[in-house]
Amino acid sequence: MLAGSANRSGSVDGDELTASFSFLNAMVADNHGNLYVLDAGALRAISSDGKVTTLKQWTVSYPAGIALDSHGYIYASDVQANVVYRISPQGEASIFVGESGASGYADGIGAAARLSAQDIVFDDEDNLYVADGGNNVIRKVTPDGVVTTVIGTPGLYGFMPGPLPGVLKKPTGVALSGRTLYVSMQKGVARVSNVP
């Protein structure tokens, strides 16, 4: 095991033998072999040799996704608070899009957007794609925080293949390979070519 133990719970920093975790539910790797993980209400780093360090402790209702942009900023989605956080390389956290506790659906800029953010992933141009399971859509967030709906139709529930926008059923996960976006739903994975 790289770090932690299946038989030990806690929130202790240290090497691979002494570190402990409370509840891991999302992780992302950088180009240097380091992992960044969401552990309950903490953002923690795991080096390639298994050393664990807590980078940020903050109140996160239900962390669901984590992604890393090309400038070293870490983004974490919170499905219950309805926001995406941005954490600087220095460990300063702020809300990137959404308003804490404000549910619903709305495209917009920054705090004006309303979303139910689950898994997240970046493309090569630092656009963030968000699986918005609560609204049955995929959202695209530009580096300036402009949120638009690119896949799925708000208010419709199910799955409809064919030309976009289509219809999705509670998307929970997203992954990118070039311009192909993969979307996991409750009972399958959809593939979207030439994602906008």
GIFEN-V175201 format. One record per residue. N is the residue number from 0. PHI is phi in radians with two decimals (NA if undefined). D_LAST is the distance of its C-alpha to the last C-alpha in Angstrom with 2 decimals. Layout:
{{N/PHI/D_LAST} {N/PHI/D_LAST}}
This chain:
{{0/NA/38.91} {1/-1.18/37.14} {2/-2.76/37.98} {3/1.43/39.49} {4/-2.60/41.43} {5/-1.15/41.04} {6/-1.85/44.46} {7/-2.34/44.01} {8/-2.05/42.11} {9/2.76/41.83} {10/-2.52/40.07} {11/-1.88/42.03} {12/-1.39/40.79} {13/2.63/42.43} {14/-1.47/42.37} {15/-1.10/41.32} {16/-1.59/44.70} {17/-1.90/45.00} {18/-1.21/41.49} {19/-2.42/40.57} {20/-2.22/37.56} {21/-1.62/37.48} {22/-2.76/34.31} {23/-1.43/31.44} {24/-2.50/28.17} {25/-2.85/25.28} {26/-2.69/25.19} {27/-2.55/23.30} {28/-1.92/24.82} {29/-1.67/24.83} {30/-1.38/25.65} {31/-1.93/29.35} {32/1.49/29.86} {33/-1.55/29.98} {34/-1.90/28.61} {35/-2.10/27.65} {36/-2.20/28.37} {37/-1.67/28.44} {38/-2.14/32.00} {39/0.96/32.69} {40/-1.67/32.73} {41/-2.26/32.60} {42/-1.77/30.29} {43/-2.23/32.17} {44/-1.93/31.93} {45/-2.16/33.39} {46/-1.28/34.38} {47/-1.10/34.52} {48/-1.71/38.24} {49/1.62/37.82} {50/-1.39/38.76} {51/-1.86/37.24} {52/-2.35/36.83} {53/-1.45/35.72} {54/-1.63/33.46} {55/-2.68/32.96} {56/-2.03/34.62} {57/-2.65/33.24} {58/-1.44/33.08} {59/-2.08/30.03} {60/-1.15/30.34} {61/-2.64/28.24} {62/-1.13/26.08} {63/-2.20/23.40} {64/-2.61/20.94} {65/-2.51/21.16} {66/-2.62/19.03} {67/-2.18/20.04} {68/-1.56/18.37} {69/-1.30/19.53} {70/-1.78/22.27} {71/1.55/23.98} {72/-1.45/22.98} {73/-1.84/22.80} {74/-2.06/20.74} {75/-2.32/22.17} {76/-1.63/21.10} {77/-2.23/23.95} {78/-1.24/23.53} {79/-1.53/26.81} {80/-1.42/26.63} {81/1.13/23.08} {82/-2.45/21.99} {83/-2.08/20.37} {84/-1.54/23.02} {85/-2.11/22.85} {86/-2.06/25.87} {87/-1.29/27.01} {88/-1.02/28.74} {89/-1.54/31.95} {90/1.59/31.26} {91/-1.54/30.62} {92/-1.79/28.40} {93/-2.55/26.72} {94/-1.46/24.26} {95/-1.46/20.80} {96/-2.45/19.33} {97/1.58/21.19} {98/-2.25/24.93} {99/-0.97/27.25} {100/1.49/28.58} {101/-1.65/26.60} {102/-1.63/24.92} {103/2.06/22.96} {104/-2.38/19.58} {105/-2.89/18.35} {106/-1.32/15.39} {107/2.83/16.91} {108/-1.93/17.89} {109/1.00/19.73} {110/-1.21/22.60} {111/-1.33/21.64} {112/-1.32/18.79} {113/-2.19/19.97} {114/-2.75/18.58} {115/-2.07/20.05} {116/-1.38/18.62} {117/-1.96/19.34} {118/-1.27/17.83} {119/-2.43/15.50} {120/-2.69/13.96} {121/-1.71/12.87} {122/-1.66/10.82} {123/-1.23/12.88} {124/-1.86/12.09} {125/1.12/13.29} {126/-1.47/10.29} {127/-1.77/11.55} {128/-1.81/10.15} {129/-2.13/12.95} {130/-1.35/14.48} {131/-1.81/16.08} {132/-1.13/18.77} {133/-1.18/20.91} {134/-1.96/18.54} {135/1.06/17.06} {136/-2.47/13.40} {137/-1.95/10.71} {138/-1.87/10.27} {139/-1.99/8.40} {140/-2.12/11.26} {141/-1.28/11.56} {142/-1.02/14.82} {143/-1.56/16.56} {144/1.49/16.06} {145/-1.50/13.91} {146/-1.78/12.68} {147/-2.31/10.29} {148/-1.65/9.76} {149/-1.99/6.50} {150/-2.45/8.68} {151/1.65/12.37} {152/-2.17/14.84} {153/-0.96/17.14} {154/1.61/20.70} {155/-1.87/20.13} {156/-2.39/21.06} {157/2.55/21.02} {158/-2.56/18.77} {159/-2.31/17.60} {160/-1.28/16.01} {161/2.02/14.61} {162/-1.08/11.96} {163/-1.24/9.52} {164/-1.48/10.24} {165/1.25/13.15} {166/-2.36/15.63} {167/-2.07/16.06} {168/-2.11/19.39} {169/0.83/19.73} {170/-1.12/17.06} {171/-2.09/18.88} {172/-2.42/17.32} {173/-2.41/14.16} {174/-2.55/14.21} {175/-2.09/12.11} {176/-2.37/13.45} {177/1.13/11.83} {178/-1.82/8.30} {179/-1.78/9.70} {180/-1.82/9.64} {181/-1.84/13.05} {182/-2.16/14.04} {183/-1.58/17.78} {184/-2.15/19.52} {185/-1.06/23.27} {186/-2.26/24.16} {187/3.05/21.50} {188/-2.16/18.31} {189/-1.74/15.29} {190/-2.06/13.05} {191/-2.07/9.44} {192/-1.46/8.96} {193/0.89/6.30} {194/-1.03/3.83} {195/-1.13/0.00}}
